[in-house]
Amino acid sequence: MIPGSEVRRRGGYRISPVCRRQVAAAERLAAERAVDAVMFTGRSRGSGPSEAEQMRAVWAGPDVELVVEPRARTTAENAARTLPLLRERGMKRALVVTAPLHVFRSRFFFTRVYGRAGIRTELHAVRALPSPRAVVWELGAAPLCRRQLRAVEAELGRAEAP
């Protein structure tokens, strides 16, 4: 599982250098652990390809099922919108590959959302120095975590209702 991260470049939004490191780390981990599938999750702010589609396009790892979830806007939605994809495949374990600074919010959302579904979650942080922008982003996002968790739990509840 790789949540996306993008930066504005000429011509639109592109996955960030740290996101490319996440993909490279996932390639190595997929080869070492013989995984069944790799999921990319994240939307596009512009009219171009989503973060998930861009990550899939740069994948150079083992020949495994590559799953794209192109709608999630937040880390909470990354977890909630990939959960049905894990369930469809009968997966009971997930490895989330993320940026070092992002590991705290990733752990908060993925372990709760996946854990309630009986899916064991492990996190792997890539080696990267956090940018000042990333520090500010994470500090600004932290107070929103509980509200975002309630929102995705409600979304999942609606999806499971008969």
NUKESE-705010 format. One record per residue (C-alpha): x, y, z; residue in three letters. Coordinates in steps of 0.25 Angstrom, whole numbers, always signed. Layout:
<sites>
       x       y       z   type
       X       Y       Z    ALA
...
</sites>
This chain:
<sites>
       x       y       z   type
      +0      +0      +0    MET
      +6     +13      -4    ILE
      -1     +26      -1    PRO
      +2     +37     -11    GLY
      +8     +51     -10    SER
      +9     +61     -21    GLU
     +16     +74     -23    VAL
     +12     +85     -33    ARG
     +22     +85     -45    ARG
     +21     +92     -59    ARG
     +10     +85     -66    GLY
      +2     +81     -54    GLY
      +4     +72     -42    TYR
     +14     +61     -41    ARG
     +17     +51     -30    ILE
     +28     +56     -21    SER
     +42     +51     -20    PRO
     +38     +45      -6    VAL
     +27     +38     -13    CYS
     +36     +32     -23    ARG
     +45     +27     -12    ARG
     +33     +20      -6    GLN
     +30     +13     -19    VAL
     +45      +9     -20    ALA
     +44      +4      -6    ALA
     +31      -4      -9    ALA
     +38     -10     -21    GLU
     +49     -15     -12    ARG
     +40     -20      -1    LEU
     +31     -27     -11    ALA
     +43     -35     -17    ALA
     +48     -39      -3    GLU
     +34     -42      +3    ARG
     +27     -49      -9    ALA
     +15     -40      -8    VAL
      +2     -43     -16    ASP
      -2     -29     -19    ALA
      +2     -14     -18    VAL
      -8      -3     -16    MET
      -6     +11     -20    PHE
     -15     +21     -15    THR
     -17     +36     -17    GLY
     -25     +46     -26    ARG
     -21     +57     -35    SER
     -22     +72     -32    ARG
     -22     +75     -47    GLY
     -27     +69     -60    SER
     -15     +60     -61    GLY
     -13     +46     -56    PRO
     -16     +43     -41    SER
      -4     +41     -31    GLU
      -8     +26     -31    ALA
      -7     +25     -47    GLU
      +6     +32     -47    GLN
     +12     +23     -36    MET
      +7     +11     -44    ARG
     +14     +17     -57    ALA
     +27     +17     -50    VAL
     +26      +3     -44    TRP
     +38      -5     -48    ALA
     +37     -16     -37    GLY
     +33     -31     -38    PRO
     +21     -35     -47    ASP
     +10     -35     -36    VAL
      -4     -29     -37    GLU
      -4     -14     -37    LEU
     -17      -8     -32    VAL
     -20      +7     -34    VAL
     -29     +15     -25    GLU
     -30     +29     -31    PRO
     -40     +36     -22    ARG
     -35     +37      -8    ALA
     -31     +52      -4    ARG
     -26     +49     +10    THR
     -19     +39     +18    THR
     -32     +35     +25    ALA
     -38     +33     +11    GLU
     -26     +25      +6    ASN
     -29     +15     +17    ALA
     -44     +15     +15    ALA
     -44     +14      +0    ARG
     -34      +3      +0    THR
     -40      -6     +10    LEU
     -51     -11      +1    PRO
     -40     -15      -9    LEU
     -32     -23      +2    LEU
     -45     -30      +6    ARG
     -48     -33      -9    GLU
     -35     -40     -10    ARG
     -36     -47      +4    GLY
     -24     -40      +9    MET
     -21     -41     +24    LYS
      -8     -33     +25    ARG
      -4     -20     +19    ALA
      +9     -12     +18    LEU
      +8      +3     +17    VAL
     +20      +9     +11    VAL
     +21     +24     +14    THR
     +29     +36     +17    ALA
     +36     +37     +30    PRO
     +29     +49     +36    LEU
     +15     +43     +30    HIS
     +17     +30     +38    VAL
     +10     +35     +50    PHE
      -3     +39     +43    ARG
      -2     +27     +34    SER
      -1     +18     +47    ARG
     -13     +26     +53    PHE
     -22     +23     +41    PHE
     -18     +10     +35    PHE
     -17      +2     +48    THR
     -30      +6     +52    ARG
     -38      +5     +39    VAL
     -31      -8     +35    TYR
     -30     -13     +49    GLY
     -45     -13     +51    ARG
     -46     -21     +38    ALA
     -36     -32     +44    GLY
     -25     -27     +35    ILE
     -11     -27     +42    ARG
      -4     -14     +38    THR
     +11     -11     +37    GLU
     +17      +2     +34    LEU
     +30      +4     +26    HIS
     +36     +18     +26    ALA
     +46     +22     +14    VAL
     +59     +29     +17    ARG
     +57     +43     +14    ALA
     +59     +57     +21    LEU
     +46     +64     +23    PRO
     +44     +77     +16    SER
     +40     +89     +24    PRO
     +27     +89     +16    ARG
     +24     +74     +20    ALA
     +27     +78     +35    VAL
     +16     +89     +34    VAL
      +7     +80     +26    TRP
      +7     +69     +37    GLU
      +6     +79     +48    LEU
      -6     +85     +41    GLY
     -13     +72     +38    ALA
     -11     +66     +52    ALA
     -23     +73     +59    PRO
     -32     +68     +48    LEU
     -29     +53     +50    CYS
     -41     +49     +59    ARG
     -51     +57     +51    ARG
     -46     +50     +38    GLN
     -46     +37     +45    LEU
     -60     +38     +48    ARG
     -64     +43     +34    ALA
     -57     +30     +28    VAL
     -63     +21     +38    GLU
     -77     +27     +34    ALA
     -74     +25     +19    GLU
     -70     +11     +22    LEU
     -82      +8     +30    GLY
     -91     +14     +19    ARG
     -84      +5      +9    ALA
     -86      -8     +18    GLU
    -101      -5     +20    ALA
    -111     -14     +13    PRO
</sites>
